[in-house]
Amino acid sequence: MNGGPESASAGTRAAARADRRAAGRRDRAGRFALVACVALAAAGVVVASVAVLADGLADASTADGPDDAAAGPVPVAPDGEPASAPSPAPSIDDTPRGIVLLTDPSWVARVSEEAGIPARALSAYAGADLYAREHDGCSVGWNTLAAVGLVESEHGTLQGGRVEADGVARPGIVGIPLDGTSTASIPDTDAGSLDGDAVWDRAVGPMQFIPETWAQWGADGDEDGVADIHDIDDAALTAARYLCQAHGTLEGSSAWIGAIRSYNDDPAYQRRVAEAAAHYAGFTAG
């Protein structure tokens, strides 16, 4: 009979097929958008660190040579402090050391203003990238680290904090308990020493590492003898090491997304990081 159960069932099946087709189109569109962002982000890895030193060194090169002298091999940071305008001597605790000394202050100042990344955080991302390239042969890209820092903690400003001159995010950033309610279930691994929770682990610091991961990968980016999960230099270098271990380098879309997936397996997270990394890569040249 017309309008009977069979007709209703057929209509329901047709509607379901239409819904599946629409969902498939949305899913494909989402995948295409992610692929496009990943391609841009991964391309940014190749060029992102080249300009970290370029601004200051290009100015120096024009004094003694042709205008295009800086277009040769990627420059290497000179020994000691990068050249910069004189400034009042900071306190002992705030004296820059470690990976931030690899970066050019004029580049950091320019990109920080244009990209809206706090300068202290940006110097850590750029320094960690340069260190990873030199010591580990891994092209992670400052823009990738900056994208992770944005998504994880808004560059250390989440919960009303900021990264101070000594590189430490204050107040400390501690995530929700990973008790399986809306997250993975990760019972405590550090007796609460890093996250203050002796029952469940929590993500900690500006790059949001869980204690178990920090125990394995934690690095001392500011060379003060301590791997501090709340220190942006230590956290950025740790993130670079962790991302690099997935593929050895992040050059190329497949390697890049594989590394980000190892950091967080959520496709929405990967998309946000890819979009941010592609955006930041646009500020490399200037």
C-alpha positions in Angstrom: 0.0 0.0 0.0 1.1 3.5 -0.8 2.3 5.3 2.2 2.7 2.0 4.1 5.7 0.7 6.0 7.6 -0.5 2.9 7.3 3.0 1.4 8.4 4.6 4.6 11.4 2.2 4.8 12.4 2.9 1.2 12.2 6.7 1.9 14.3 6.2 5.0 16.9 4.3 3.1 17.1 6.9 0.4 17.4 9.6 3.0 20.2 7.7 4.7 22.0 7.2 1.4 21.7 11.0 0.7 23.0 11.7 4.2 26.0 9.3 3.6 26.8 11.0 0.3 26.7 14.4 1.9 28.8 13.3 4.8 31.2 11.7 2.3 31.5 15.0 0.4 32.1 16.9 3.7 34.7 14.3 4.8 36.5 14.5 1.4 36.4 18.3 1.5 37.8 18.2 5.0 40.5 15.8 3.9 41.3 18.0 0.9 41.5 21.1 3.1 43.8 19.3 5.5 46.0 18.0 2.7 46.3 21.5 1.3 47.2 23.0 4.6 49.7 20.2 5.3 51.3 20.8 1.9 51.7 24.5 2.7 52.9 23.8 6.3 55.4 21.2 5.1 56.7 23.5 2.4 57.2 26.1 5.1 59.5 23.7 6.9 61.9 23.8 4.0 62.1 27.6 4.0 61.1 28.6 7.5 64.4 28.4 9.2 66.4 29.8 6.3 65.2 33.3 7.1 65.6 33.1 10.9 69.1 34.5 10.6 68.7 36.2 7.2 67.6 39.7 8.3 70.6 40.6 10.4 73.1 38.8 8.2 71.8 40.3 5.0 72.3 43.8 6.4 75.8 42.9 7.4 76.6 41.4 4.0 75.8 44.6 2.0 78.5 46.5 3.8 81.3 44.3 2.4 79.9 42.7 -0.7 77.2 42.7 -3.4 73.5 43.1 -2.6 72.8 39.4 -3.2 75.5 38.1 -1.0 72.9 36.6 1.4 71.5 34.5 -1.4 74.2 31.9 -1.1 74.3 28.9 1.3 72.2 29.1 4.4 74.2 31.2 6.9 75.5 29.8 10.2 75.0 31.8 13.4 78.3 33.4 14.4 79.9 32.4 17.7 78.7 34.3 20.7 75.9 36.8 20.9 74.1 37.7 17.6 74.7 41.3 16.6 72.0 43.6 17.8 71.5 47.2 19.0 72.9 47.9 22.5 70.3 47.4 25.3 70.4 47.5 29.1 72.0 44.5 30.6 69.4 42.0 31.9 69.5 40.5 35.3 71.5 37.3 35.7 68.4 35.1 35.8 67.2 36.6 32.5 70.4 36.5 30.6 69.7 34.7 27.3 71.5 31.3 26.9 71.1 28.1 25.0 69.0 27.8 21.8 67.8 31.4 21.8 71.4 32.5 21.0 71.1 30.8 17.6 68.5 33.3 16.4 68.8 36.8 15.0 67.0 39.3 17.4 66.0 41.6 14.5 64.3 38.6 12.7 62.5 37.6 16.0 61.3 41.2 16.5 60.0 41.6 13.0 58.2 38.2 12.8 56.9 38.5 16.3 55.2 41.8 15.5 53.8 40.7 12.1 52.7 37.2 13.1 51.5 38.1 16.6 53.7 35.5 18.4 55.2 36.7 21.7 58.9 37.3 21.0 60.2 35.2 23.9 58.2 32.2 22.6 59.2 32.8 19.0 62.9 32.9 19.8 62.5 29.4 21.5 60.6 28.0 18.5 63.2 29.3 16.0 66.2 28.3 18.2 64.8 24.8 18.6 64.4 24.4 14.9 68.0 25.6 14.2 69.3 23.3 16.9 67.5 20.3 15.5 68.8 21.0 12.0 72.4 21.4 13.2 72.5 18.6 15.7 69.9 16.1 14.6 69.7 16.7 10.9 66.0 17.2 11.3 64.0 20.0 9.5 61.2 20.6 11.9 60.4 24.2 11.0 59.9 27.1 13.5 56.5 27.5 12.0 55.6 23.9 13.0 56.7 24.5 16.6 54.9 27.8 16.7 51.7 26.1 15.4 51.9 23.5 18.1 52.5 26.1 20.7 49.5 28.1 19.5 47.1 25.2 19.6 48.4 23.8 22.8 48.6 26.9 25.0 48.3 30.0 22.8 52.1 30.4 23.2 52.1 30.1 26.9 49.3 32.6 27.6 46.5 30.1 28.3 44.9 30.5 31.7 45.9 34.1 31.9 49.7 33.5 32.0 52.6 34.6 29.9 56.1 33.5 29.1 58.4 35.7 31.0 61.9 36.9 30.2 63.6 33.8 31.7 61.5 31.6 29.4 59.2 30.2 32.1 55.4 30.3 31.6 53.8 31.7 34.7 51.5 30.7 36.2 52.2 27.1 35.2 49.8 25.6 32.6 48.2 22.3 33.7 45.5 20.5 31.8 42.5 18.5 32.8 42.9 15.0 34.3 43.3 12.4 31.6 40.7 10.1 33.3 39.0 8.8 30.2 35.9 11.0 30.5 36.5 13.1 27.4 40.2 12.1 26.9 42.4 9.1 26.8 42.7 7.3 30.1 46.2 7.8 31.5 46.8 6.8 35.1 49.4 8.7 37.1 53.0 8.1 36.1 54.9 10.7 38.1 53.3 10.6 41.6 52.0 14.1 40.8 55.5 15.6 40.7 54.9 17.6 37.5 51.1 17.9 37.3 50.1 17.9 41.0 47.8 14.9 40.4 48.7 11.5 41.9 45.7 9.8 40.4 45.7 10.8 36.7 48.3 12.3 34.5 47.7 15.8 33.0 49.3 17.7 30.2 51.7 20.3 31.5 53.5 23.4 30.3 53.4 25.6 27.2 53.8 22.6 24.8 51.4 20.4 26.9 53.5 17.3 27.5 52.3 14.5 29.7 54.7 13.5 32.5 55.6 10.1 30.9 56.6 11.7 27.6 58.5 14.4 29.4 60.5 11.8 31.4 61.6 10.2 28.1 62.2 13.3 25.9 62.6 16.3 28.2 65.5 18.5 27.0 67.4 21.4 28.5 67.0 24.1 25.8 68.4 27.0 27.9 71.4 25.0 29.2 70.7 25.8 32.9 71.2 22.2 33.8 67.4 21.4 34.3 64.8 20.2 31.8 61.8 22.3 33.0 58.5 21.4 31.5 57.2 25.0 32.1 60.2 26.6 30.3 59.5 27.5 26.7 63.1 26.8 25.6 63.1 23.4 27.1 59.6 22.6 25.9 60.2 23.8 22.4 63.4 21.8 22.0 61.6 18.7 23.5 58.8 19.1 21.0 61.4 19.3 18.2 63.1 16.2 19.4 59.8 14.3 19.8 58.5 15.3 16.4 61.7 14.5 14.7 61.8 11.0 16.2 58.8 10.0 14.2 60.4 10.4 10.7 63.8 11.9 11.2 62.7 15.0 9.3 59.5 16.8 8.6 60.2 17.7 5.0 57.3 16.5 2.8 53.6 16.3 3.5 53.6 12.6 4.5 56.4 13.0 7.0 55.0 16.2 8.4 51.5 14.9 9.1 52.9 11.6 10.4 54.9 13.6 13.0 52.0 15.8 14.0 49.8 12.6 14.3 52.4 11.2 16.8 51.9 14.3 18.9 48.1 14.1 18.8 46.0 11.6 16.8 42.9 13.8 16.6 42.3 14.9 12.9 40.8 18.2 14.1 43.9 18.9 16.1 46.1 18.1 13.1 44.0 20.4 10.9 44.4 23.3 13.3 48.2 22.8 13.5 48.4 22.6 9.7 46.5 25.7 9.2 48.5 27.6 11.8 51.8 26.3 10.4 50.9 27.3 6.9 49.9 30.8 8.1 53.1 31.3 10.0 55.2 30.2 7.1 54.0 33.2 5.2 56.0 35.5 7.6 59.3 33.9 6.9 60.3 36.2 4.0 60.2 39.9 4.6 
